[in-house]
Structures are given as structure tokens and as C-alpha cells.
Amino acid sequence: MLRAFPLPQVKSFVAESARKRRPHFVAFAGRTLVGWCDIIEKPRELLAHSGVLGMGVIAAHRGRGIGAALMERTLAAARAKGFTRVELTVRVDNERARRLYEKFGFEVEGRCRRHMRVRGRYYDSYLMALLLGRR
């Protein structure tokens, strides 16, 4: 993401996540929100066993274990909720994030060409997935 969503949209999303009991965690430094991690379920019945992970940590707070702590809690909640597959996409040039995901067992399943566009420039992304629990 390039910028935060408007506050009313964030409040609505968080309320929906709570109502649906989605894996959703945040990190604070004092009273400042510095990170988040969530998993949104896939909307179709055939894909209901899987979800999409999103996360972010404010740049000034990276490298302190916040992302790993958020990931650990979120994946534990995903297992408890019965997810058996968690997916994410990460830009190919974001090696730090890819290494974090690999630390938790995510594997690259493919490359999404021209997946993101930032200020008119295209970037490829990796599709990564983690298989949880039963087959």
C-alpha cells in the first residue's frame, strides 16, 4: 500500500473482521499503531478453506520483530479457525518481506507479472502460500 485508507473505511473493515472473527492483529508502540496483520477468507465455497494474508509495519519500526510477532499470532489464529491454506503476494524486490514469509514456511508458487503499479512503474510479485494442518 502506498497510503493508509480513510479512517471510516478502516473502522468498517476492522468491525467486519471482528464480526467474522477473522485472524486480525495490530501492534502499538505506546499509543501509536505501528503494524497490522490479518487474513481475509476467500469468498467462494470451494475456496473457503483458504485466506489471503495482508500485513504492514511502519518503516521506522521495522527490524524489531514486530512483523514476526504479528505473523505468529495471526497464523496461530488461522489454524484455530480452520484455514488450511494462506496466500499472499509480495513484490519481487521486497526481499526482506519474502524472507520473513519464508521463515514461517511460505513458499513461492509463481510470479505475477506487472502485478503492481507504483507511480506509473510496474512491478512483478511473487504469489506465496503456506499450507496448514490437514490435507
N, CA, C and O atoms as a GROMACS GRO file, in nm:
protein
  540
    1MET      N    1   0.084  -0.118   0.000
    1MET     CA    2   0.000   0.000   0.000
    1MET      C    3   0.088   0.123   0.000
    1MET      O    4   0.198   0.124   0.056
    2LEU      N    5   0.039   0.224  -0.063
    2LEU     CA    6   0.115   0.349  -0.069
    2LEU      C    7   0.073   0.448   0.038
    2LEU      O    8   0.151   0.534   0.079
    3ARG      N    9  -0.051   0.435   0.085
    3ARG     CA   10  -0.101   0.525   0.190
    3ARG      C   11  -0.214   0.454   0.264
    3ARG      O   12  -0.273   0.358   0.214
    4ALA      N   13  -0.243   0.502   0.381
    4ALA     CA   14  -0.349   0.443   0.463
    4ALA      C   15  -0.486   0.471   0.402
    4ALA      O   16  -0.506   0.572   0.335
    5PHE      N   17  -0.578   0.381   0.428
    5PHE     CA   18  -0.717   0.403   0.386
    5PHE      C   19  -0.779   0.511   0.474
    5PHE      O   20  -0.730   0.534   0.585
    6PRO      N   21  -0.884   0.576   0.427
    6PRO     CA   22  -0.953   0.675   0.511
    6PRO      C   23  -1.005   0.608   0.640
    6PRO      O   24  -1.046   0.492   0.638
    7LEU      N   25  -1.002   0.681   0.750
    7LEU     CA   26  -1.039   0.627   0.880
    7LEU      C   27  -1.176   0.559   0.881
    7LEU      O   28  -1.187   0.451   0.939
    8PRO      N   29  -1.282   0.616   0.822
    8PRO     CA   30  -1.411   0.546   0.823
    8PRO      C   31  -1.404   0.408   0.756
    8PRO      O   32  -1.470   0.314   0.800
    9GLN      N   33  -1.326   0.397   0.651
    9GLN     CA   34  -1.311   0.269   0.582
    9GLN      C   35  -1.235   0.169   0.670
    9GLN      O   36  -1.268   0.050   0.673
   10VAL      N   37  -1.134   0.216   0.740
   10VAL     CA   38  -1.058   0.131   0.832
   10VAL      C   39  -1.148   0.081   0.943
   10VAL      O   40  -1.148  -0.038   0.975
   11LYS      N   41  -1.226   0.170   1.003
   11LYS     CA   42  -1.318   0.131   1.112
   11LYS      C   43  -1.416   0.027   1.064
   11LYS      O   44  -1.445  -0.069   1.136
   12SER      N   45  -1.470   0.044   0.945
   12SER     CA   46  -1.564  -0.052   0.888
   12SER      C   47  -1.498  -0.189   0.867
   12SER      O   48  -1.557  -0.292   0.898
   13PHE      N   49  -1.377  -0.188   0.814
   13PHE     CA   50  -1.304  -0.312   0.790
   13PHE      C   51  -1.275  -0.386   0.921
   13PHE      O   52  -1.294  -0.507   0.930
   14VAL      N   53  -1.228  -0.313   1.020
   14VAL     CA   54  -1.196  -0.374   1.150
   14VAL      C   55  -1.323  -0.430   1.214
   14VAL      O   56  -1.320  -0.539   1.272
   15ALA      N   57  -1.434  -0.357   1.207
   15ALA     CA   58  -1.560  -0.406   1.263
   15ALA      C   59  -1.605  -0.534   1.193
   15ALA      O   60  -1.651  -0.628   1.257
   16GLU      N   61  -1.592  -0.537   1.060
   16GLU     CA   62  -1.629  -0.657   0.985
   16GLU      C   63  -1.539  -0.774   1.023
   16GLU      O   64  -1.588  -0.887   1.038
   17SER      N   65  -1.410  -0.749   1.038
   17SER     CA   66  -1.316  -0.854   1.078
   17SER      C   67  -1.353  -0.911   1.215
   17SER      O   68  -1.349  -1.032   1.235
   18ALA      N   69  -1.388  -0.824   1.307
   18ALA     CA   70  -1.429  -0.870   1.440
   18ALA      C   71  -1.558  -0.951   1.433
   18ALA      O   72  -1.571  -1.056   1.495
   19ARG      N   73  -1.653  -0.901   1.355
   19ARG     CA   74  -1.782  -0.970   1.341
   19ARG      C   75  -1.763  -1.110   1.280
   19ARG      O   76  -1.830  -1.204   1.320
   20LYS      N   77  -1.674  -1.122   1.184
   20LYS     CA   78  -1.649  -1.251   1.118
   20LYS      C   79  -1.542  -1.334   1.189
   20LYS      O   80  -1.509  -1.445   1.145
   21ARG      N   81  -1.489  -1.279   1.298
   21ARG     CA   82  -1.384  -1.346   1.376
   21ARG      C   83  -1.264  -1.386   1.290
   21ARG      O   84  -1.211  -1.497   1.301
   22ARG      N   85  -1.225  -1.295   1.205
   22ARG     CA   86  -1.107  -1.316   1.120
   22ARG      C   87  -0.980  -1.307   1.206
   22ARG      O   88  -0.979  -1.238   1.307
   23PRO      N   89  -0.874  -1.377   1.166
   23PRO     CA   90  -0.745  -1.352   1.230
   23PRO      C   91  -0.704  -1.209   1.198
   23PRO      O   92  -0.685  -1.175   1.081
   24HIS      N   93  -0.690  -1.125   1.298
   24HIS     CA   94  -0.663  -0.983   1.277
   24HIS      C   95  -0.596  -0.928   1.402
   24HIS      O   96  -0.655  -0.925   1.510
   25PHE      N   97  -0.471  -0.884   1.386
   25PHE     CA   98  -0.395  -0.833   1.499
   25PHE      C   99  -0.325  -0.703   1.462
   25PHE      O  100  -0.294  -0.678   1.346
   26VAL      N  101  -0.302  -0.620   1.563
   26VAL     CA  102  -0.232  -0.493   1.544
   26VAL      C  103  -0.123  -0.481   1.649
   26VAL      O  104  -0.125  -0.548   1.753
   27ALA      N  105  -0.027  -0.394   1.620
   27ALA     CA  106   0.083  -0.368   1.714
   27ALA      C  107   0.090  -0.219   1.741
   27ALA      O  108   0.076  -0.137   1.650
   28PHE      N  109   0.113  -0.185   1.868
   28PHE     CA  110   0.126  -0.046   1.908
   28PHE      C  111   0.263  -0.022   1.970
   28PHE      O  112   0.320  -0.111   2.034
   29ALA      N  113   0.316   0.098   1.951
   29ALA     CA  114   0.431   0.148   2.023
   29ALA      C  115   0.375   0.266   2.101
   29ALA      O  116   0.353   0.373   2.046
   30GLY      N  117   0.352   0.244   2.229
   30GLY     CA  118   0.281   0.346   2.307
   30GLY      C  119   0.137   0.352   2.258
   30GLY      O  120   0.066   0.252   2.258
   31ARG      N  121   0.096   0.470   2.215
   31ARG     CA  122  -0.040   0.488   2.164
   31ARG      C  123  -0.045   0.494   2.011
   31ARG      O  124  -0.149   0.524   1.952
   32THR      N  125   0.070   0.466   1.948
   32THR     CA  126   0.079   0.474   1.802
   32THR      C  127   0.068   0.336   1.740
   32THR      O  128   0.142   0.244   1.775
   33LEU      N  129  -0.024   0.320   1.647
   33LEU     CA  130  -0.039   0.196   1.572
   33LEU      C  131   0.079   0.186   1.476
   33LEU      O  132   0.100   0.273   1.391
   34VAL      N  133   0.158   0.078   1.489
   34VAL     CA  134   0.278   0.065   1.406
   34VAL      C  135   0.275  -0.057   1.315
   34VAL      O  136   0.364  -0.072   1.231
   35GLY      N  137   0.177  -0.145   1.331
   35GLY     CA  138   0.172  -0.263   1.245
   35GLY      C  139   0.039  -0.334   1.254
   35GLY      O  140  -0.038  -0.315   1.349
   36TRP      N  141   0.012  -0.416   1.153
   36TRP     CA  142  -0.111  -0.493   1.148
   36TRP      C  143  -0.087  -0.620   1.066
   36TRP      O  144   0.004  -0.626   0.984
   37CYS      N  145  -0.169  -0.718   1.089
   37CYS     CA  146  -0.165  -0.842   1.010
   37CYS      C  147  -0.304  -0.904   1.018
   37CYS      O  148  -0.362  -0.915   1.126
   38ASP      N  149  -0.356  -0.945   0.904
   38ASP     CA  150  -0.488  -1.007   0.902
   38ASP      C  151  -0.496  -1.111   0.791
   38ASP      O  152  -0.412  -1.115   0.701
   39ILE      N  153  -0.596  -1.195   0.799
   39ILE     CA  154  -0.625  -1.292   0.695
   39ILE      C  155  -0.772  -1.280   0.660
   39ILE      O  156  -0.859  -1.292   0.746
   40ILE      N  157  -0.798  -1.256   0.532
   40ILE     CA  158  -0.935  -1.245   0.483
   40ILE      C  159  -0.971  -1.373   0.411
   40ILE      O  160  -0.897  -1.419   0.323
   41GLU      N  161  -1.083  -1.430   0.448
   41GLU     CA  162  -1.128  -1.554   0.388
   41GLU      C  163  -1.163  -1.534   0.240
   41GLU      O  164  -1.205  -1.426   0.199
   42LYS      N  165  -1.144  -1.639   0.162
   42LYS     CA  166  -1.185  -1.635   0.021
   42LYS      C  167  -1.338  -1.645   0.017
   42LYS      O  168  -1.397  -1.716   0.099
   43PRO      N  169  -1.402  -1.576  -0.076
   43PRO     CA  170  -1.549  -1.566  -0.073
   43PRO      C  171  -1.627  -1.685  -0.129
   43PRO      O  172  -1.747  -1.695  -0.102
   44ARG      N  173  -1.566  -1.773  -0.202
   44ARG     CA  174  -1.639  -1.883  -0.264
   44ARG      C  175  -1.629  -2.010  -0.180
   44ARG      O  176  -1.526  -2.035  -0.117
   45GLU      N  177  -1.734  -2.090  -0.180
   45GLU     CA  178  -1.739  -2.212  -0.101
   45GLU      C  179  -1.622  -2.305  -0.130
   45GLU      O  180  -1.564  -2.364  -0.039
   46LEU      N  181  -1.586  -2.318  -0.258
   46LEU     CA  182  -1.476  -2.407  -0.296
   46LEU      C  183  -1.341  -2.360  -0.244
   46LEU      O  184  -1.246  -2.438  -0.237
   47LEU      N  185  -1.332  -2.234  -0.207
   47LEU     CA  186  -1.206  -2.176  -0.159
   47LEU      C  187  -1.213  -2.136  -0.012
   47LEU      O  188  -1.121  -2.071   0.038
   48ALA      N  189  -1.319  -2.173   0.057
   48ALA     CA  190  -1.342  -2.127   0.194
   48ALA      C  191  -1.235  -2.176   0.292
   48ALA      O  192  -1.223  -2.121   0.401
   49HIS      N  193  -1.158  -2.276   0.254
   49HIS     CA  194  -1.050  -2.327   0.341
   49HIS      C  195  -0.927  -2.238   0.337
   49HIS      O  196  -0.833  -2.258   0.413
   50SER      N  197  -0.927  -2.138   0.247
   50SER     CA  198  -0.808  -2.055   0.230
   50SER      C  199  -0.837  -1.908   0.252
   50SER      O  200  -0.951  -1.861   0.242
   51GLY      N  201  -0.731  -1.836   0.283
   51GLY     CA  202  -0.744  -1.693   0.305
   51GLY      C  203  -0.623  -1.619   0.251
   51GLY      O  204  -0.522  -1.680   0.215
   52VAL      N  205  -0.636  -1.488   0.245
   52VAL     CA  206  -0.530  -1.402   0.194
   52VAL      C  207  -0.474  -1.317   0.308
   52VAL      O  208  -0.548  -1.246   0.376
   53LEU      N  209  -0.345  -1.326   0.328
   53LEU     CA  210  -0.278  -1.254   0.436
   53LEU      C  211  -0.234  -1.116   0.386
   53LEU      O  212  -0.179  -1.102   0.277
   54GLY      N  213  -0.259  -1.017   0.468
   54GLY     CA  214  -0.210  -0.882   0.445
   54GLY      C  215  -0.142  -0.835   0.572
   54GLY      O  216  -0.186  -0.866   0.682
   55MET      N  217  -0.035  -0.761   0.556
   55MET     CA  218   0.033  -0.709   0.674
   55MET      C  219   0.117  -0.588   0.638
   55MET      O  220   0.150  -0.565   0.522
   56GLY      N  221   0.151  -0.512   0.740
   56GLY     CA  222   0.240  -0.400   0.721
   56GLY      C  223   0.294  -0.352   0.854
   56GLY      O  224   0.227  -0.363   0.957
   57VAL      N  225   0.414  -0.300   0.850
   57VAL     CA  226   0.477  -0.240   0.968
   57VAL      C  227   0.534  -0.106   0.921
   57VAL      O  228   0.602  -0.100   0.819
   58ILE      N  229   0.506  -0.001   0.996
   58ILE     CA  230   0.558   0.132   0.963
   58ILE      C  231   0.710   0.125   0.953
   58ILE      O  232   0.775   0.064   1.038
   59ALA      N  233   0.765   0.187   0.850
   59ALA     CA  234   0.908   0.177   0.820
   59ALA      C  235   0.998   0.202   0.940
   59ALA      O  236   1.096   0.129   0.960
   60ALA      N  237   0.969   0.301   1.020
   60ALA     CA  238   1.054   0.334   1.134
   60ALA      C  239   1.055   0.225   1.241
   60ALA      O  240   1.141   0.228   1.330
   61HIS      N  241   0.963   0.131   1.235
   61HIS     CA  242   0.954   0.026   1.337
   61HIS      C  243   0.992  -0.112   1.284
   61HIS      O  244   0.978  -0.212   1.355
   62ARG      N  245   1.039  -0.119   1.161
   62ARG     CA  246   1.080  -0.247   1.103
   62ARG      C  247   1.212  -0.293   1.163
   62ARG      O  248   1.291  -0.212   1.211
   63GLY      N  249   1.234  -0.424   1.159
   63GLY     CA  250   1.358  -0.481   1.209
   63GLY      C  251   1.360  -0.500   1.359
   63GLY      O  252   1.466  -0.524   1.417
   64ARG      N  253   1.245  -0.489   1.422
   64ARG     CA  254   1.236  -0.503   1.569
   64ARG      C  255   1.158  -0.627   1.611
   64ARG      O  256   1.131  -0.645   1.729
   65GLY      N  257   1.120  -0.712   1.515
   65GLY     CA  258   1.045  -0.833   1.547
   65GLY      C  259   0.894  -0.815   1.549
   65GLY      O  260   0.820  -0.908   1.580
   66ILE      N  261   0.848  -0.696   1.516
   66ILE     CA  262   0.703  -0.670   1.518
   66ILE      C  263   0.632  -0.753   1.412
   66ILE      O  264   0.529  -0.815   1.440
   67GLY      N  265   0.686  -0.756   1.291
   67GLY     CA  266   0.626  -0.835   1.183
   67GLY      C  267   0.620  -0.982   1.218
   67GLY      O  268   0.518  -1.047   1.194
   68ALA      N  269   0.727  -1.035   1.273
   68ALA     CA  270   0.730  -1.177   1.311
   68ALA      C  271   0.628  -1.207   1.420
   68ALA      O  272   0.559  -1.309   1.414
   69ALA      N  273   0.617  -1.119   1.520
   69ALA     CA  274   0.520  -1.140   1.628
   69ALA      C  275   0.378  -1.136   1.573
   69ALA      O  276   0.294  -1.220   1.609
   70LEU      N  277   0.350  -1.040   1.486
   70LEU     CA  278   0.217  -1.032   1.426
   70LEU      C  279   0.187  -1.156   1.342
   70LEU      O  280   0.077  -1.211   1.349
   71MET      N  281   0.285  -1.201   1.264
   71MET     CA  282   0.267  -1.318   1.180
   71MET      C  283   0.241  -1.442   1.264
   71MET      O  284   0.154  -1.523   1.232
   72GLU      N  285   0.316  -1.458   1.371
   72GLU     CA  286   0.299  -1.574   1.459
   72GLU      C  287   0.158  -1.581   1.516
   72GLU      O  288   0.093  -1.686   1.511
   73ARG      N  289   0.110  -1.470   1.570
   73ARG     CA  290  -0.026  -1.466   1.628
   73ARG      C  291  -0.133  -1.488   1.522
   73ARG      O  292  -0.230  -1.560   1.545
   74THR      N  293  -0.115  -1.425   1.406
   74THR     CA  294  -0.216  -1.434   1.300
   74THR      C  295  -0.225  -1.575   1.244
   74THR      O  296  -0.335  -1.625   1.220
   75LEU      N  297  -0.111  -1.639   1.222
   75LEU     CA  298  -0.113  -1.776   1.170
   75LEU      C  299  -0.169  -1.874   1.272
   75LEU      O  300  -0.237  -1.970   1.235
   76ALA      N  301  -0.140  -1.852   1.400
   76ALA     CA  302  -0.199  -1.938   1.505
   76ALA      C  303  -0.351  -1.924   1.504
   76ALA      O  304  -0.422  -2.024   1.517
   77ALA      N  305  -0.400  -1.803   1.489
   77ALA     CA  306  -0.545  -1.782   1.483
   77ALA      C  307  -0.604  -1.844   1.357
   77ALA      O  308  -0.716  -1.895   1.360
   78ALA      N  309  -0.530  -1.840   1.246
   78ALA     CA  310  -0.578  -1.901   1.122
   78ALA      C  311  -0.591  -2.052   1.138
   78ALA      O  312  -0.689  -2.112   1.093
   79ARG      N  313  -0.493  -2.114   1.203
   79ARG     CA  314  -0.501  -2.258   1.229
   79ARG      C  315  -0.622  -2.290   1.316
   79ARG      O  316  -0.698  -2.383   1.288
   80ALA      N  317  -0.640  -2.212   1.422
   80ALA     CA  318  -0.752  -2.234   1.514
   80ALA      C  319  -0.886  -2.217   1.444
   80ALA      O  320  -0.984  -2.283   1.479
   81LYS      N  321  -0.892  -2.130   1.346
   81LYS     CA  322  -1.016  -2.105   1.273
   81LYS      C  323  -1.041  -2.211   1.166
   81LYS      O  324  -1.151  -2.220   1.112
   82GLY      N  325  -0.941  -2.292   1.135
   82GLY     CA  326  -0.958  -2.400   1.040
   82GLY      C  327  -0.907  -2.374   0.899
   82GLY      O  328  -0.931  -2.454   0.809
   83PHE      N  329  -0.836  -2.263   0.880
   83PHE     CA  330  -0.776  -2.240   0.749
   83PHE      C  331  -0.672  -2.349   0.722
   83PHE      O  332  -0.598  -2.388   0.813
   84THR      N  333  -0.666  -2.398   0.598
   84THR     CA  334  -0.563  -2.494   0.561
   84THR      C  335  -0.471  -2.440   0.452
   84THR      O  336  -0.376  -2.507   0.411
   85ARG      N  337  -0.498  -2.320   0.407
   85ARG     CA  338  -0.412  -2.255   0.308
   85ARG      C  339  -0.418  -2.104   0.331
   85ARG      O  340  -0.525  -2.047   0.347
   86VAL      N  341  -0.300  -2.041   0.333
   86VAL     CA  342  -0.291  -1.896   0.344
   86VAL      C  343  -0.203  -1.848   0.229
   86VAL      O  344  -0.093  -1.900   0.208
   87GLU      N  345  -0.251  -1.748   0.155
   87GLU     CA  346  -0.179  -1.693   0.041
   87GLU      C  347  -0.141  -1.548   0.066
   87GLU      O  348  -0.200  -1.480   0.150
   88LEU      N  349  -0.043  -1.502  -0.008
   88LEU     CA  350  -0.007  -1.360  -0.008
   88LEU      C  351   0.067  -1.330  -0.136
   88LEU      O  352   0.113  -1.420  -0.205
   89THR      N  353   0.078  -1.201  -0.167
   89THR     CA  354   0.166  -1.158  -0.275
   89THR      C  355   0.266  -1.060  -0.217
   89THR      O  356   0.234  -0.982  -0.126
   90VAL      N  357   0.386  -1.064  -0.271
   90VAL     CA  358   0.493  -0.975  -0.226
   90VAL      C  359   0.574  -0.935  -0.348
   90VAL      O  360   0.606  -1.018  -0.433
   91ARG      N  361   0.608  -0.808  -0.357
   91ARG     CA  362   0.689  -0.762  -0.470
   91ARG      C  363   0.821  -0.838  -0.473
   91ARG      O  364   0.881  -0.864  -0.369
   92VAL      N  365   0.866  -0.872  -0.594
   92VAL     CA  366   0.990  -0.948  -0.606
   92VAL      C  367   1.111  -0.874  -0.550
   92VAL      O  368   1.209  -0.937  -0.510
   93ASP      N  369   1.106  -0.741  -0.547
   93ASP     CA  370   1.218  -0.665  -0.495
   93ASP      C  371   1.212  -0.644  -0.344
   93ASP      O  372   1.300  -0.579  -0.287
   94ASN      N  373   1.110  -0.697  -0.278
   94ASN     CA  374   1.097  -0.683  -0.132
   94ASN      C  375   1.153  -0.809  -0.065
   94ASN      O  376   1.078  -0.890  -0.010
   95GLU      N  377   1.284  -0.822  -0.071
   95GLU     CA  378   1.349  -0.943  -0.019
   95GLU      C  379   1.331  -0.960   0.132
   95GLU      O  380   1.317  -1.072   0.181
   96ARG      N  381   1.331  -0.850   0.203
   96ARG     CA  382   1.316  -0.856   0.349
   96ARG      C  383   1.182  -0.922   0.386
   96ARG      O  384   1.178  -1.009   0.472
   97ALA      N  385   1.075  -0.879   0.321
   97ALA     CA  386   0.943  -0.936   0.349
   97ALA      C  387   0.939  -1.082   0.304
   97ALA      O  388   0.886  -1.167   0.376
   98ARG      N  389   0.993  -1.112   0.186
   98ARG     CA  390   0.991  -1.250   0.137
   98ARG      C  391   1.064  -1.343   0.234
   98ARG      O  392   1.017  -1.454   0.260
   99ARG      N  393   1.176  -1.298   0.287
   99ARG     CA  394   1.250  -1.380   0.385
   99ARG      C  395   1.167  -1.403   0.512
   99ARG      O  396   1.169  -1.513   0.568
  100LEU      N  397   1.094  -1.301   0.556
  100LEU     CA  398   1.008  -1.318   0.673
  100LEU      C  399   0.902  -1.424   0.644
  100LEU      O  400   0.879  -1.513   0.726
  101TYR      N  401   0.838  -1.415   0.529
  101TYR     CA  402   0.734  -1.512   0.495
  101TYR      C  403   0.792  -1.654   0.484
  101TYR      O  404   0.730  -1.750   0.529
  102GLU      N  405   0.910  -1.665   0.426
  102GLU     CA  406   0.974  -1.796   0.416
  102GLU      C  407   1.008  -1.853   0.554
  102GLU      O  408   1.002  -1.974   0.575
  103LYS      N  409   1.044  -1.766   0.646
  103LYS     CA  410   1.074  -1.808   0.784
  103LYS      C  411   0.954  -1.880   0.846
  103LYS      O  412   0.971  -1.969   0.929
  104PHE      N  413   0.834  -1.841   0.805
  104PHE     CA  414   0.712  -1.902   0.857
  104PHE      C  415   0.660  -2.016   0.769
  104PHE      O  416   0.552  -2.068   0.794
  105GLY      N  417   0.736  -2.053   0.667
  105GLY     CA  418   0.701  -2.167   0.585
  105GLY      C  419   0.632  -2.136   0.453
  105GLY      O  420   0.597  -2.229   0.380
  106PHE      N  421   0.613  -2.010   0.420
  106PHE     CA  422   0.554  -1.975   0.292
  106PHE      C  423   0.651  -2.013   0.180
  106PHE      O  424   0.773  -2.000   0.195
  107GLU      N  425   0.596  -2.058   0.069
  107GLU     CA  426   0.676  -2.093  -0.048
  107GLU      C  427   0.625  -2.018  -0.169
  107GLU      O  428   0.505  -1.992  -0.182
  108VAL      N  429   0.717  -1.982  -0.258
  108VAL     CA  430   0.679  -1.916  -0.383
  108VAL      C  431   0.610  -2.019  -0.472
  108VAL      O  432   0.664  -2.127  -0.497
  109GLU      N  433   0.491  -1.984  -0.520
  109GLU     CA  434   0.418  -2.072  -0.611
  109GLU      C  435   0.417  -2.018  -0.753
  109GLU      O  436   0.385  -2.092  -0.847
  110GLY      N  437   0.450  -1.893  -0.769
  110GLY     CA  438   0.452  -1.837  -0.903
  110GLY      C  439   0.488  -1.690  -0.902
  110GLY      O  440   0.502  -1.628  -0.796
  111ARG      N  441   0.502  -1.637  -1.021
  111ARG     CA  442   0.535  -1.496  -1.038
  111ARG      C  443   0.420  -1.429  -1.111
  111ARG      O  444   0.374  -1.477  -1.215
  112CYS      N  445   0.373  -1.318  -1.057
  112CYS     CA  446   0.264  -1.240  -1.117
  112CYS      C  447   0.329  -1.121  -1.187
  112CYS      O  448   0.377  -1.028  -1.122
  113ARG      N  449   0.331  -1.125  -1.318
  113ARG     CA  450   0.399  -1.020  -1.394
  113ARG      C  451   0.315  -0.893  -1.398
  113ARG      O  452   0.193  -0.897  -1.412
  114ARG      N  453   0.384  -0.779  -1.386
  114ARG     CA  454   0.320  -0.647  -1.383
  114ARG      C  455   0.202  -0.645  -1.286
  114ARG      O  456   0.096  -0.591  -1.316
  115HIS      N  457   0.223  -0.703  -1.172
  115HIS     CA  458   0.116  -0.719  -1.073
  115HIS      C  459   0.080  -0.588  -1.004
  115HIS      O  460  -0.036  -0.565  -0.972
  116MET      N  461   0.179  -0.504  -0.980
  116MET     CA  462   0.156  -0.378  -0.910
  116MET      C  463   0.209  -0.263  -0.995
  116MET      O  464   0.305  -0.277  -1.070
  117ARG      N  465   0.143  -0.148  -0.980
  117ARG     CA  466   0.192  -0.028  -1.049
  117ARG      C  467   0.203   0.084  -0.947
  117ARG      O  468   0.105   0.123  -0.883
  118VAL      N  469   0.324   0.135  -0.934
  118VAL     CA  470   0.354   0.241  -0.838
  118VAL      C  471   0.411   0.359  -0.916
  118VAL      O  472   0.515   0.349  -0.980
  119ARG      N  473   0.339   0.472  -0.908
  119ARG     CA  474   0.381   0.593  -0.977
  119ARG      C  475   0.416   0.568  -1.124
  119ARG      O  476   0.516   0.618  -1.175
  120GLY      N  477   0.332   0.488  -1.189
  120GLY     CA  478   0.348   0.461  -1.331
  120GLY      C  479   0.445   0.350  -1.366
  120GLY      O  480   0.460   0.316  -1.483
  121ARG      N  481   0.512   0.292  -1.267
  121ARG     CA  482   0.609   0.185  -1.291
  121ARG      C  483   0.551   0.051  -1.245
  121ARG      O  484   0.496   0.041  -1.136
  122TYR      N  485   0.564  -0.050  -1.330
  122TYR     CA  486   0.513  -0.184  -1.297
  122TYR      C  487   0.616  -0.264  -1.219
  122TYR      O  488   0.737  -0.250  -1.238
  123TYR      N  489   0.564  -0.350  -1.130
  123TYR     CA  490   0.647  -0.440  -1.052
  123TYR      C  491   0.586  -0.579  -1.056
  123TYR      O  492   0.464  -0.595  -1.051
  124ASP      N  493   0.671  -0.679  -1.067
  124ASP     CA  494   0.626  -0.818  -1.055
  124ASP      C  495   0.613  -0.852  -0.907
  124ASP      O  496   0.676  -0.791  -0.822
  125SER      N  497   0.530  -0.951  -0.879
  125SER     CA  498   0.513  -1.001  -0.743
  125SER      C  499   0.524  -1.153  -0.743
  125SER      O  500   0.500  -1.219  -0.844
  126TYR      N  501   0.560  -1.205  -0.629
  126TYR     CA  502   0.553  -1.350  -0.609
  126TYR      C  503   0.420  -1.382  -0.543
  126TYR      O  504   0.375  -1.311  -0.454
  127LEU      N  505   0.358  -1.489  -0.588
  127LEU     CA  506   0.245  -1.547  -0.517
  127LEU      C  507   0.306  -1.651  -0.424
  127LEU      O  508   0.375  -1.743  -0.470
  128MET      N  509   0.282  -1.636  -0.295
  128MET     CA  510   0.337  -1.729  -0.197
  128MET      C  511   0.221  -1.792  -0.121
  128MET      O  512   0.115  -1.731  -0.106
  129ALA      N  513   0.242  -1.914  -0.073
  129ALA     CA  514   0.138  -1.983   0.003
  129ALA      C  515   0.199  -2.067   0.113
  129ALA      O  516   0.313  -2.112   0.105
  130LEU      N  517   0.119  -2.086   0.216
  130LEU     CA  518   0.154  -2.171   0.330
  130LEU      C  519   0.039  -2.269   0.347
  130LEU      O  520  -0.077  -2.229   0.358
  131LEU      N  521   0.071  -2.399   0.350
  131LEU     CA  522  -0.031  -2.499   0.374
  131LEU      C  523  -0.031  -2.534   0.522
  131LEU      O  524   0.074  -2.564   0.580
  132LEU      N  525  -0.148  -2.530   0.583
  132LEU     CA  526  -0.164  -2.554   0.726
  132LEU      C  527  -0.243  -2.683   0.748
  132LEU      O  528  -0.329  -2.719   0.668
  133GLY      N  529  -0.213  -2.751   0.855
  133GLY     CA  530  -0.297  -2.861   0.900
  133GLY      C  531  -0.318  -2.975   0.803
  133GLY      O  532  -0.226  -3.020   0.734
  134ARG      N  533  -0.441  -3.019   0.800
  134ARG     CA  534  -0.478  -3.141   0.726
  134ARG      C  535  -0.478  -3.122   0.575
  134ARG      O  536  -0.480  -3.010   0.524
  135ARG      N  537  -0.476  -3.234   0.505
  135ARG     CA  538  -0.479  -3.235   0.358
  135ARG      C  539  -0.619  -3.247   0.308
  135ARG      O  540  -0.641  -3.249   0.187
   0.00000   0.00000   0.00000
